[in-house]
Amino acid sequence: MFSKTSYYQLALEHLHSHPEALEALGLPVNIHYLHLTDRFNFIDITDARLKIPVSGSKAKGHLCVSSSRDAPFKRWNLQEIFSELRGGQQIPMFKSSEENSEDAKRVKVIRKSQLCPSLAFRPDQCAPCSGDRRQPSLGANPATGLFPATSGMIG
């Protein structure tokens, strides 16, 4: 299911074309199945965050990926990709420059990840990799990280 999504495929392309990450992992690089019970993995209609297990002849770790889209059925846009190896070494591979664009300066979109610190995605907050075991806040379901539906409309 995940392996056919554009954000998953683009993340693997970045990994396979990143000399520093390939050198740190060692060839050949193996991609492993996602751990669906891992709270770091989060996908909803406009945001996706995955921690893809990877290994090579020298090291094991995770490929951490964040992607978003403006609306359902629109194209996914990668926000950030980095490798985090066991032992804590982090290798930045891609970071969207969207925050620096003129359009982003005019309109500031607030995402769920900005509302809930445990859902924020930055290399220093890759909770499963860094050992941070904070529970999701703001009433999120601890097992899924999803927020329950609210009754009524917010105007």
DSSP file (Angstrom, degrees, kcal/mol; ACC not computed):
  #  RESIDUE AA STRUCTURE BP1 BP2  ACC     N-H-->O    O-->H-N    N-H-->O    O-->H-N    TCO  KAPPA ALPHA  PHI   PSI    X-CA   Y-CA   Z-CA
    1    1 A M    >         0   0    0      0, 0.0     3,-0.9     0, 0.0     4,-0.2   0.000 360.0 360.0 360.0 -58.3    0.0    0.0    0.0
    2    2 A F  G >   +     0   0    0      1,-0.2     3,-1.9     2,-0.2     6,-0.3   0.842 360.0  70.0 -69.0 -33.6    2.6    2.6    1.1
    3    3 A S  G 3  S+     0   0    0      1,-0.3    -1,-0.2     5,-0.1     0, 0.0   0.661  97.4  51.5 -64.7 -14.9    5.2    1.5   -1.3
    4    4 A K  G <  S+     0   0    0     -3,-0.9    -1,-0.3     4,-0.1    -2,-0.2   0.525  85.7 106.1 -97.2  -6.8    3.2    2.8   -4.3
    5    5 A T  S <> S-     0   0    0     -3,-1.9     4,-2.4    -4,-0.2     5,-0.2  -0.402  75.5-125.1 -74.7 151.1    2.7    6.3   -3.0
    6    6 A S  H  > S+     0   0    0      1,-0.2     4,-2.9     2,-0.2     5,-0.2   0.880 108.9  53.6 -65.3 -38.8    4.6    9.2   -4.5
    7    7 A Y  H  > S+     0   0    0      2,-0.2     4,-1.6     1,-0.2    -1,-0.2   0.868 111.5  46.6 -66.5 -33.7    6.1   10.4   -1.1
    8    8 A Y  H  > S+     0   0    0     -6,-0.3     4,-2.0     2,-0.2    -2,-0.2   0.941 115.1  45.7 -69.4 -48.2    7.4    6.9   -0.4
    9    9 A Q  H  X S+     0   0    0     -4,-2.4     4,-2.1     1,-0.2    -2,-0.2   0.907 112.9  50.0 -62.7 -43.1    8.9    6.4   -3.9
   10   10 A L  H  X S+     0   0    0     -4,-2.9     4,-2.3     1,-0.2    -1,-0.2   0.875 108.2  53.9 -64.3 -37.1   10.4    9.9   -3.9
   11   11 A A  H  X S+     0   0    0     -4,-1.6     4,-2.2    -5,-0.2    -1,-0.2   0.920 109.4  47.6 -62.6 -43.4   12.0    9.3   -0.5
   12   12 A L  H  X S+     0   0    0     -4,-2.0     4,-2.7     2,-0.2    -2,-0.2   0.877 109.7  53.5 -66.5 -36.7   13.6    6.1   -1.8
   13   13 A E  H  X S+     0   0    0     -4,-2.1     4,-1.1     2,-0.2    -1,-0.2   0.917 109.0  49.0 -62.3 -42.1   14.9    8.0   -4.8
   14   14 A H  H  < S+     0   0    0     -4,-2.3     3,-0.3     2,-0.2    -2,-0.2   0.909 111.7  49.8 -62.9 -41.7   16.5   10.6   -2.6
   15   15 A L  H >< S+     0   0    0     -4,-2.2     3,-1.5     1,-0.2     7,-0.2   0.953 111.0  47.7 -61.4 -49.6   18.1    7.8   -0.5
   16   16 A H  H 3< S+     0   0    0     -4,-2.7    -1,-0.2     1,-0.3    -2,-0.2   0.653 115.5  45.8 -70.0 -14.9   19.5    6.0   -3.5
   17   17 A S  T 3< S+     0   0    0     -4,-1.1    -1,-0.3    -3,-0.3    -2,-0.2   0.257  90.6  94.2-108.5  11.8   20.9    9.2   -5.0
   18   18 A H    <>  -     0   0    0     -3,-1.5     4,-2.4    -4,-0.2     5,-0.2  -0.869  55.4-166.7-108.8 102.6   22.4   10.5   -1.8
   19   19 A P  H  > S+     0   0    0      0, 0.0     4,-2.5     0, 0.0     5,-0.2   0.851  85.8  52.7 -57.9 -39.5   26.2    9.5   -1.6
   20   20 A E  H  > S+     0   0    0      2,-0.2     4,-2.2     1,-0.2     5,-0.1   0.919 112.1  44.8 -65.0 -43.2   26.6   10.4    2.2
   21   21 A A  H  > S+     0   0    0     -3,-0.2     4,-2.3     2,-0.2     5,-0.3   0.911 114.1  49.5 -66.8 -42.2   23.6    8.3    3.2
   22   22 A L  H  X S+     0   0    0     -4,-2.4     4,-2.9    -7,-0.2    -2,-0.2   0.903 111.8  48.9 -63.8 -40.7   24.6    5.4    1.0
   23   23 A E  H  < S+     0   0    0     -4,-2.5    -2,-0.2    -5,-0.2    -1,-0.2   0.908 111.8  49.0 -64.9 -41.9   28.2    5.5    2.4
   24   24 A A  H  < S+     0   0    0     -4,-2.2    -2,-0.2    -5,-0.2    -1,-0.2   0.895 119.0  38.0 -66.6 -40.1   26.9    5.6    6.0
   25   25 A L  H  < S-     0   0    0     -4,-2.3    33,-3.1    -5,-0.1    34,-1.8   0.882 105.7-137.1 -76.8 -39.4   24.6    2.6    5.5
   26   26 A G     <  -     0   0    0     -4,-2.9    31,-0.4    -5,-0.3    33,-0.1   0.228  35.3 -44.2  88.0 143.3   26.9    0.6    3.2
   27   27 A L  S    S+     0   0    0     29,-0.2     2,-0.1    30,-0.1    29,-0.1  -0.627 111.1  43.6 -89.3 148.6   25.8   -1.2    0.0
   28   28 A P  S    S-     0   0    0      0, 0.0     2,-0.5     0, 0.0    29,-0.2   0.600  78.0-153.1 -78.9 152.8   23.6   -3.0   -0.7
   29   29 A V        -     0   0    0     27,-0.2     2,-0.4    -2,-0.1    27,-0.2  -0.787   7.7-157.3 -92.6 131.6   20.8   -0.9    1.0
   30   30 A N  E     -A   55   0A   0     25,-3.6    25,-2.0    -2,-0.5     2,-0.5  -0.908   5.1-149.6-110.9 136.2   17.8   -2.9    2.0
   31   31 A I  E     -A   54   0A   0     -2,-0.4    23,-0.2    23,-0.2     2,-0.2  -0.910  19.7-160.5-104.1 129.0   14.3   -1.4    2.6
   32   32 A H        -     0   0    0     21,-2.9     2,-0.0    -2,-0.5    23,-0.0  -0.605  27.5 -81.0-108.5 168.1   12.2   -3.1    5.2
   33   33 A Y        -     0   0    0     -2,-0.2    -1,-0.1     1,-0.1     2,-0.1  -0.328  49.5-106.1 -66.1 146.5    8.5   -3.1    6.0
   34   34 A L        -     0   0    0     18,-0.1     2,-1.0     1,-0.1    18,-0.1  -0.428  24.3-124.8 -68.0 146.1    7.0   -0.2    7.9
   35   35 A H    >   -     0   0    0     16,-0.4     3,-1.9     1,-0.2     6,-0.3  -0.839  22.9-165.1 -92.0 101.4    6.0   -0.9   11.5
   36   36 A L  T 3  S+     0   0    0     -2,-1.0    -1,-0.2     1,-0.3    -2,-0.0   0.692  84.1  58.8 -66.6 -18.7    2.4    0.1   11.4
   37   37 A T  T 3  S+     0   0    0     -3,-0.1     2,-0.4     3,-0.0    -1,-0.3   0.533  78.2 110.9 -86.2  -6.0    2.1    0.2   15.2
   38   38 A D    X   -     0   0    0     -3,-1.9     3,-1.1     1,-0.2    13,-0.1  -0.565  65.2-145.5 -71.4 123.7    4.9    2.9   15.3
   39   39 A R  T 3  S+     0   0    0     -2,-0.4    -1,-0.2     1,-0.3    88,-0.1   0.670  93.3  70.0 -66.8 -17.0    3.3    6.2   16.5
   40   40 A F  T 3  S+     0   0    0     11,-0.1     2,-0.4    86,-0.1    -1,-0.3   0.874  80.9  85.5 -67.2 -35.7    5.7    8.2   14.3
   41   41 A N    <   +     0   0    0     -3,-1.1     2,-0.4    -6,-0.3     9,-0.2  -0.534  59.1 163.6 -71.5 123.6    4.0    6.9   11.1
   42   42 A F  E     +B   49   0A   0      7,-3.0     7,-3.2    -2,-0.4     2,-0.4  -0.984  12.7 172.5-147.2 127.9    1.0    9.1   10.4
   43   43 A I  E     +B   48   0A   0     -2,-0.4     5,-0.2     5,-0.3     2,-0.2  -0.987   9.5 152.6-139.4 128.1   -1.1    9.6    7.3
   44   44 A D        -     0   0    0      3,-3.0    -2,-0.0    -2,-0.4   102,-0.0  -0.660  62.4 -70.8-134.1-162.1   -4.2   11.6    6.8
   45   45 A I  S    S+     0   0    0     -2,-0.2    28,-0.2     1,-0.2    26,-0.1   0.767 127.9  15.3 -69.5 -26.1   -5.9   13.3    3.9
   46   46 A T  S    S+     0   0    0      1,-0.2    23,-2.2    26,-0.1     2,-0.4   0.524 121.4  53.1-124.7  -9.6   -3.3   16.1    3.6
   47   47 A D  E     - C   0  68A   0     21,-0.2    -3,-3.0    29,-0.1     2,-0.4  -0.975  52.3-177.2-132.5 143.3   -0.3   15.1    5.7
   48   48 A A  E     +BC  43  67A   0     19,-2.8    19,-2.7    -2,-0.4     2,-0.4  -0.999   2.7 177.6-138.9 137.9    1.9   12.0    5.7
   49   49 A R  E     +BC  42  66A   0     -7,-3.2    -7,-3.0    -2,-0.4     2,-0.3  -0.972  11.0 177.4-141.1 122.5    4.8   11.1    7.9
   50   50 A L  E     - C   0  65A   0     15,-2.2    15,-2.8    -2,-0.4     2,-0.5  -0.934  25.6-156.9-129.0 149.9    6.7    7.8    7.6
   51   51 A K  E     - C   0  64A   0     -2,-0.3   -16,-0.4    13,-0.2    13,-0.2  -0.915  22.8-164.6-122.4  99.9    9.7    6.2    9.3
   52   52 A I  E     - C   0  63A   0     11,-2.8    11,-2.8    -2,-0.5     2,-0.2  -0.766  17.5-128.6 -92.9 118.0   10.9    3.6    6.8
   53   53 A P  E     + C   0  62A   0      0, 0.0   -21,-2.9     0, 0.0     2,-0.3  -0.463  35.3 174.9 -66.4 132.0   13.3    1.0    8.3
   54   54 A V  E     -AC  31  61A   0      7,-2.4     7,-2.5   -23,-0.2     2,-0.3  -0.947   9.0-179.3-134.3 155.4   16.5    0.7    6.2
   55   55 A S  E     +AC  30  60A   0    -25,-2.0   -25,-3.6    -2,-0.3     5,-0.2  -0.987   3.5 177.6-151.2 158.7   19.8   -1.2    6.5
   56   56 A G        -     0   0    0      3,-2.6   -30,-0.2    -2,-0.3   -29,-0.2  -0.771  52.8 -78.9-144.0-170.7   23.0   -1.7    4.8
   57   57 A S  S    S+     0   0    0    -31,-0.4   -31,-0.2    -2,-0.2   -30,-0.1   0.691 127.7  33.0 -72.1 -17.4   26.3   -3.6    5.2
   58   58 A K  S    S+     0   0    0    -33,-3.1     2,-0.3     1,-0.3   -32,-0.2   0.734 123.7   3.4-107.5 -30.5   27.6   -0.9    7.7
   59   59 A A        -     0   0    0    -34,-1.8    -3,-2.6   -33,-0.1     2,-0.3  -0.959  50.8-138.5-154.8 165.2   24.5    0.4    9.6
   60   60 A K  E     +C   55   0A   0     -2,-0.3    26,-2.7    -5,-0.2     2,-0.3  -0.882  40.3 117.6-123.4 158.5   20.8    0.2   10.3
   61   61 A G  E     -CD  54  85A   0     -7,-2.5    -7,-2.4    -2,-0.3     2,-0.3  -0.940  50.8 -73.5 177.5-152.4   18.4    3.1   10.7
   62   62 A H  E     -CD  53  84A   0     22,-2.5    22,-2.8    -2,-0.3     2,-0.7  -0.977  18.0-138.0-137.4 148.2   15.3    4.8    9.4
   63   63 A L  E     -CD  52  83A   0    -11,-2.8   -11,-2.8    -2,-0.3     2,-0.5  -0.940  27.7-155.8-102.7 110.0   14.5    7.0    6.5
   64   64 A C  E     -CD  51  82A   0     18,-3.0    18,-2.0    -2,-0.7     2,-0.4  -0.785  14.7-175.8 -95.0 127.3   12.2    9.7    8.0
   65   65 A V  E     -CD  50  81A   0    -15,-2.8   -15,-2.2    -2,-0.5     2,-0.4  -0.968  13.9-173.2-130.1 135.2    9.8   11.3    5.5
   66   66 A S  E     +CD  49  80A   0     14,-2.6    13,-3.3    -2,-0.4    14,-1.7  -0.998  15.1 164.9-127.5 134.2    7.3   14.2    5.7
   67   67 A S  E     -CD  48  78A   0    -19,-2.7   -19,-2.8    -2,-0.4     2,-0.3  -0.978   8.8-177.7-145.0 154.5    5.0   15.2    2.9
   68   68 A S  E     -CD  47  77A   0      9,-2.4     9,-3.3    -2,-0.3     2,-0.3  -0.953   8.9-158.6-146.7 166.3    1.8   17.3    2.5
   69   69 A R        -     0   0    0    -23,-2.2     7,-0.1    -2,-0.3    -2,-0.0  -0.980  26.6-124.0-145.7 157.4   -0.7   18.3   -0.1
   70   70 A D  S    S-     0   0    0      5,-0.4    -1,-0.1    -2,-0.3   -24,-0.1   0.822  88.0  -8.5 -72.8 -32.2   -3.1   21.2   -0.3
   71   71 A A  S >  S-     0   0    0      4,-0.1     3,-1.8   -26,-0.1    -1,-0.2  -0.973  90.6 -67.1-157.8 163.6   -6.3   19.1   -0.7
   72   72 A P  T 3  S+     0   0    0      0, 0.0     3,-0.1     0, 0.0   -26,-0.1  -0.273 118.9  17.2 -56.5 144.6   -7.4   15.5   -1.3
   73   73 A F  T 3  S+     0   0    0      1,-0.3     2,-0.2   -28,-0.2     3,-0.1   0.483  99.3 120.5  69.4   5.4   -6.5   14.1   -4.7
   74   74 A K  S <  S-     0   0    0     -3,-1.8    -1,-0.3     1,-0.1     2,-0.1  -0.478  76.4 -78.7 -88.0 169.3   -3.9   16.8   -5.2
   75   75 A R        -     0   0    0     -2,-0.2    -5,-0.4    -3,-0.1     2,-0.2  -0.436  45.0-118.4 -70.7 138.9   -0.2   16.1   -5.7
   76   76 A W        -     0   0    0     -2,-0.1     2,-0.5    -7,-0.1    -7,-0.2  -0.566  24.8-154.9 -74.9 140.3    1.9   15.2   -2.6
   77   77 A N  E     -D   68   0A   0     -9,-3.3    -9,-2.4    -2,-0.2     2,-0.1  -0.980  15.9-126.1-119.3 122.9    4.8   17.6   -1.9
   78   78 A L  E     +D   67   0A   0     -2,-0.5   -11,-0.3   -11,-0.2     3,-0.1  -0.439  26.6 178.7 -65.5 137.5    7.8   16.4    0.0
   79   79 A Q  E     -     0   0A   0    -13,-3.3    17,-3.5     1,-0.4     2,-0.3   0.758  63.1  -9.0-104.4 -42.6    8.6   18.6    3.0
   80   80 A E  E     -DE  66  95A   0    -14,-1.7   -14,-2.6    15,-0.2    -1,-0.4  -0.982  50.2-175.2-160.6 144.2   11.6   16.8    4.5
   81   81 A I  E     +DE  65  94A   0     13,-2.7    12,-2.5    -2,-0.3    13,-2.0  -0.990  17.2 156.7-139.9 133.3   13.6   13.7    4.3
   82   82 A F  E     -DE  64  92A   0    -18,-2.0   -18,-3.0    -2,-0.4     2,-0.4  -0.988  33.8-127.5-151.0 154.4   16.5   12.6    6.5
   83   83 A S  E     -DE  63  91A   0      8,-2.4     8,-2.9    -2,-0.3     2,-0.5  -0.844  17.8-166.3 -99.0 137.5   18.2    9.4    7.5
   84   84 A E  E     -DE  62  90A   0    -22,-2.8   -22,-2.5    -2,-0.4     6,-0.2  -0.968  10.7-161.3-125.1 116.1   18.6    8.6   11.2
   85   85 A L  E >   -D   61   0A   0      4,-3.0     3,-2.0    -2,-0.5   -24,-0.3  -0.576  33.6 -88.8 -94.0 155.8   21.0    5.8   11.9
   86   86 A R  T 3  S+     0   0    0    -26,-2.7     3,-0.2     1,-0.3    -1,-0.1  -0.407 118.5  45.9 -58.6 137.8   21.3    3.8   15.1
   87   87 A G  T 3  S-     0   0    0      1,-0.1    -1,-0.3    -2,-0.1   -26,-0.1   0.277 127.8 -86.5 102.2  -8.3   23.7    5.6   17.3
   88   88 A G  S <  S+     0   0    0     -3,-2.0     2,-0.2     1,-0.3    -2,-0.2   0.359  75.7 149.9  95.0  -5.6   22.0    8.9   16.6
   89   89 A Q        -     0   0    0     -3,-0.2    -4,-3.0    -4,-0.2     2,-0.4  -0.456  28.2-161.7 -65.8 128.3   23.7   10.1   13.4
   90   90 A Q  E     -E   84   0A   0     -6,-0.2    -6,-0.2    -2,-0.2    -1,-0.0  -0.935   9.3-166.4-114.4 135.6   21.3   12.1   11.3
   91   91 A I  E     -E   83   0A   0     -8,-2.9    -8,-2.4    -2,-0.4     2,-0.2  -0.919  15.2-144.2-122.8 103.2   21.8   12.8    7.6
   92   92 A P  E     +E   82   0A   0      0, 0.0   -10,-0.2     0, 0.0     3,-0.1  -0.458  26.2 168.1 -65.5 135.6   19.6   15.6    6.1
   93   93 A M  E     +     0   0A   0    -12,-2.5     2,-0.3     1,-0.4   -11,-0.2   0.656  60.7   1.6-121.1 -30.3   18.7   14.7    2.5
   94   94 A F  E     +E   81   0A   0    -13,-2.0   -13,-2.7     2,-0.0    -1,-0.4  -0.945  50.5 179.2-161.9 138.2   15.9   17.1    1.6
   95   95 A K  E     -E   80   0A   0     -2,-0.3   -15,-0.2   -15,-0.2   -16,-0.1  -0.959  33.9-118.8-142.6 125.6   14.1   20.1    3.1
   96   96 A S        -     0   0    0    -17,-3.5     3,-0.4    -2,-0.3   -17,-0.1  -0.321   9.4-151.6 -62.4 140.2   11.4   22.0    1.3
   97   97 A S    >>  +     0   0    0      1,-0.2     3,-1.6     2,-0.1     4,-0.5   0.167  65.2 115.0 -95.9  17.3   12.2   25.7    0.7
   98   98 A E  G >4  +     0   0    0      1,-0.3     3,-1.3     2,-0.2     6,-0.4   0.846  67.1  62.3 -54.2 -38.2    8.5   26.4    0.7
   99   99 A E  G 34 S+     0   0    0     -3,-0.4    -1,-0.3     1,-0.3    -2,-0.1   0.757 104.8  48.1 -63.3 -23.3    8.8   28.5    3.9
  100  100 A N  G <4 S+     0   0    0     -3,-1.6    -1,-0.3     4,-0.1    -2,-0.2   0.520  88.5 107.0 -94.8  -6.0   11.1   30.9    2.1
  101  101 A S  S <X S-     0   0    0     -3,-1.3     4,-1.4    -4,-0.5    -3,-0.0  -0.308  78.6-118.8 -73.6 158.6    8.9   31.4   -1.0
  102  102 A E  H  > S+     0   0    0      1,-0.2     4,-1.5     2,-0.2     5,-0.1   0.884 113.4  54.3 -63.0 -40.2    7.1   34.6   -1.6
  103  103 A D  H  > S+     0   0    0      1,-0.2     4,-2.1     2,-0.2    -1,-0.2   0.903 106.9  50.9 -62.0 -40.8    3.7   32.9   -1.5
  104  104 A A  H  4 S+     0   0    0     -6,-0.4    -1,-0.2     1,-0.2    -2,-0.2   0.812 106.6  55.1 -68.1 -29.0    4.4   31.3    1.9
  105  105 A K  H  < S+     0   0    0     -4,-1.4    -1,-0.2     1,-0.2    -2,-0.2   0.838 110.4  46.3 -71.0 -32.0    5.4   34.8    3.2
  106  106 A R  H  < S+     0   0    0     -4,-1.5     2,-0.5     1,-0.2    -2,-0.2   0.903 121.1  32.1 -76.8 -42.1    2.0   36.2    2.2
  107  107 A V     <  -     0   0    0     -4,-2.1     2,-0.7    -5,-0.1    -1,-0.2  -0.971  68.7-158.8-122.8 122.1   -0.2   33.3    3.5
  108  108 A K        -     0   0    0     -2,-0.5     2,-0.4    -3,-0.1    -3,-0.1  -0.891  10.3-158.3-102.5 113.9    0.7   31.4    6.6
  109  109 A V        -     0   0    0     -2,-0.7     2,-0.6    -5,-0.1    -2,-0.0  -0.770   8.2-143.7 -92.0 131.9   -1.0   28.0    6.8
  110  110 A I        -     0   0    0     -2,-0.4     2,-0.2     3,-0.0    -2,-0.0  -0.869  18.6-163.3 -98.2 120.7   -1.3   26.4   10.2
  111  111 A R    >>  -     0   0    0     -2,-0.6     3,-1.5     1,-0.1     4,-0.8  -0.617  33.3-109.7 -98.7 160.2   -1.0   22.6   10.0
  112  112 A K  H >> S+     0   0    0      1,-0.3     4,-1.6    -2,-0.2     3,-1.0   0.843 117.5  63.9 -55.3 -34.2   -2.0   20.1   12.7
  113  113 A S  H 34 S+     0   0    0      1,-0.3    -1,-0.3     2,-0.2     6,-0.2   0.766  99.1  53.5 -65.9 -23.2    1.7   19.5   13.4
  114  114 A Q  H <4 S+     0   0    0     -3,-1.5    -1,-0.3     1,-0.2    -2,-0.2   0.714 108.9  49.9 -80.8 -20.0    2.1   23.1   14.5
  115  115 A L  H << S+     0   0    0     -3,-1.0    -2,-0.2    -4,-0.8    -1,-0.2   0.769 112.4  45.8 -86.2 -28.0   -0.8   22.6   17.0
  116  116 A C    >X  -     0   0    0     -4,-1.6     3,-2.2     1,-0.1     4,-0.6  -0.933  67.4-157.8-122.7 108.0    0.5   19.5   18.6
  117  117 A P  G >4 S+     0   0    0      0, 0.0     3,-1.0     0, 0.0    -1,-0.1   0.814  93.0  59.0 -56.3 -32.4    4.2   19.4   19.6
  118  118 A S  G 34 S+     0   0    0      1,-0.2     9,-0.2    17,-0.1    -5,-0.1   0.652 106.5  49.0 -74.7 -11.0    4.3   15.6   19.6
  119  119 A L  G <4 S+     0   0    0     -3,-2.2    -1,-0.2    -6,-0.2    -6,-0.1   0.459  84.4 117.2-101.1  -3.0    3.2   15.6   15.9
  120  120 A A    <<  -     0   0    0     -3,-1.0     2,-0.6    -4,-0.6    -6,-0.1  -0.311  59.0-140.5 -63.3 148.9    5.8   18.1   14.8
  121  121 A F        +     0   0    0      5,-0.1     5,-0.1     3,-0.0    -1,-0.1  -0.894  44.4 129.3-120.6 102.4    8.3   16.8   12.3
  122  122 A R    >   -     0   0    0     -2,-0.6     3,-2.7     1,-0.1     4,-0.1  -0.971  66.2-109.7-142.2 151.7   11.9   17.9   12.7
  123  123 A P  G >  S+     0   0    0      0, 0.0     3,-1.2     0, 0.0    -1,-0.1   0.844 119.5  54.6 -52.8 -35.6   15.0   15.7   12.8
  124  124 A D  G 3  S+     0   0    0      1,-0.2    -3,-0.0    -3,-0.0   -34,-0.0   0.532 108.6  51.0 -77.5  -2.7   15.5   16.4   16.5
  125  125 A Q  G <   +     0   0    0     -3,-2.7     2,-2.4    -6,-0.0    -1,-0.2   0.114  62.4 131.0-119.7  21.4   11.9   15.2   17.2
  126  126 A C    X>  -     0   0    0     -3,-1.2     4,-2.7     1,-0.2     3,-1.1  -0.523  45.2-165.9 -71.0  82.0   11.9   11.9   15.4
  127  127 A A  H 3>>S+     0   0    0     -2,-2.4     4,-1.4     1,-0.3     5,-0.8   0.818  77.3  46.8 -48.4 -50.1   10.4   10.4   18.6
  128  128 A P  H 345S+     0   0    0      0, 0.0    -1,-0.3     0, 0.0    -2,-0.1   0.856 118.7  43.1 -64.4 -31.0   10.9    6.7   17.9
  129  129 A C  H <45S+     0   0    0     -3,-1.1    -2,-0.2     1,-0.2   -41,-0.1   0.860 117.6  43.3 -80.8 -35.4   14.5    7.3   16.9
  130  130 A S  H  <5S-     0   0    0     -4,-2.7    -1,-0.2     2,-0.1    -3,-0.2   0.536 109.5-114.7 -90.6  -6.4   15.4    9.8   19.6
  131  131 A G  T  <5 +     0   0    0     -4,-1.4     2,-0.6    -5,-0.3    -4,-0.1   0.508  63.7 148.9  87.7   3.3   13.8    7.9   22.4
  132  132 A D      < -     0   0    0     -5,-0.8    -1,-0.3    -6,-0.2    -2,-0.1  -0.620  21.1-179.9 -74.0 117.8   11.2   10.6   23.1
  133  133 A R        +     0   0    0     -2,-0.6    -1,-0.1    -3,-0.1    -6,-0.0  -0.056  20.0 151.0-112.8  32.1    8.1    8.8   24.3
  134  134 A R        -     0   0    0      1,-0.1     3,-0.1   -16,-0.0    -2,-0.0  -0.322  46.1-120.5 -62.7 145.8    5.8   11.8   24.9
  135  135 A Q        -     0   0    0      1,-0.1   -17,-0.1    10,-0.0    -1,-0.1  -0.632  36.1 -94.9 -82.9 145.6    2.1   11.0   24.5
  136  136 A P        -     0   0    0      0, 0.0     3,-0.2     0, 0.0     2,-0.1  -0.332  47.8-145.7 -57.2 142.7    0.3   13.0   21.8
  137  137 A S    >   +     0   0    0      1,-0.2     3,-1.1     2,-0.1   -21,-0.0  -0.320  67.3  55.4-102.7-174.1   -1.4   16.0   23.3
  138  138 A L  T 3  S-     0   0    0      1,-0.2    -1,-0.2    -2,-0.1   -22,-0.0   0.780 128.2 -58.8  59.7  31.7   -4.6   17.9   22.7
  139  139 A G  T 3  S+     0   0    0     -3,-0.2    -1,-0.2     1,-0.2    -2,-0.1   0.671  87.5 159.6  79.1  17.3   -6.8   14.8   23.1
  140  140 A A    <   -     0   0    0     -3,-1.1     7,-0.2     7,-0.2    -1,-0.2  -0.425  52.1-101.3 -72.5 149.2   -5.2   12.7   20.4
  141  141 A N     >  -     0   0    0      5,-3.0     4,-3.8     1,-0.2     3,-0.5  -0.594  28.7-144.2 -67.1 119.7   -5.7    9.0   20.5
  142  142 A P  T  4 S+     0   0    0      0, 0.0    -1,-0.2     0, 0.0    -2,-0.1   0.787  96.3  52.3 -61.7 -27.3   -2.3    7.7   21.8
  143  143 A A  T  4 S+     0   0    0      1,-0.1    -2,-0.0     3,-0.1    -3,-0.0   0.851 128.1  16.5 -77.2 -33.7   -2.4    4.6   19.6
  144  144 A T  T  4 S-     0   0    0     -3,-0.5    -1,-0.1     2,-0.2     3,-0.1   0.658  87.7-131.2-113.6 -21.2   -3.0    6.4   16.3
  145  145 A G     <  +     0   0    0     -4,-3.8     2,-0.2     1,-0.3    -5,-0.1   0.528  64.7 133.4  77.7   4.5   -2.1   10.1   17.0
  146  146 A L        -     0   0    0     -5,-0.3    -5,-3.0    -6,-0.1    -1,-0.3  -0.608  56.5-124.5 -90.8 150.6   -5.4   11.0   15.4
  147  147 A F        -     0   0    0     -7,-0.2    -7,-0.2    -2,-0.2    -8,-0.1  -0.726  28.9-111.3 -92.1 141.4   -7.8   13.5   16.9
  148  148 A P        -     0   0    0      0, 0.0     2,-0.1     0, 0.0    -1,-0.1  -0.332  40.0 -95.0 -68.3 154.0  -11.4   12.5   17.5
  149  149 A A        -     0   0    0      1,-0.1     2,-0.3    -2,-0.0     0, 0.0  -0.426  40.9-136.4 -66.0 142.1  -14.1   14.1   15.4
  150  150 A T        -     0   0    0      2,-0.1     2,-0.4    -2,-0.1    -1,-0.1  -0.714  12.9-118.5-100.1 153.2  -15.8   17.1   17.0
  151  151 A S  S    S+     0   0    0     -2,-0.3     2,-0.0     2,-0.1    -1,-0.0  -0.739  77.4  16.2 -89.8 139.3  -19.5   17.7   17.1
  152  152 A G  S    S-     0   0    0     -2,-0.4     2,-0.3     2,-0.0    -2,-0.1  -0.086  89.7 -76.6  89.4 168.3  -20.6   20.9   15.4
  153  153 A M        -     0   0    0     -2,-0.0     2,-0.6     2,-0.0    -2,-0.1  -0.784  30.5-132.4-105.5 147.4  -18.9   23.2   12.9
  154  154 A I              0   0    0     -2,-0.3    -2,-0.0     1,-0.1     0, 0.0  -0.893 360.0 360.0 -98.2 122.9  -16.2   25.8   13.7
  155  155 A G              0   0    0     -2,-0.6    -1,-0.1     0, 0.0    -2,-0.0   0.449 360.0 360.0 -94.8 360.0  -17.1   29.0   12.1
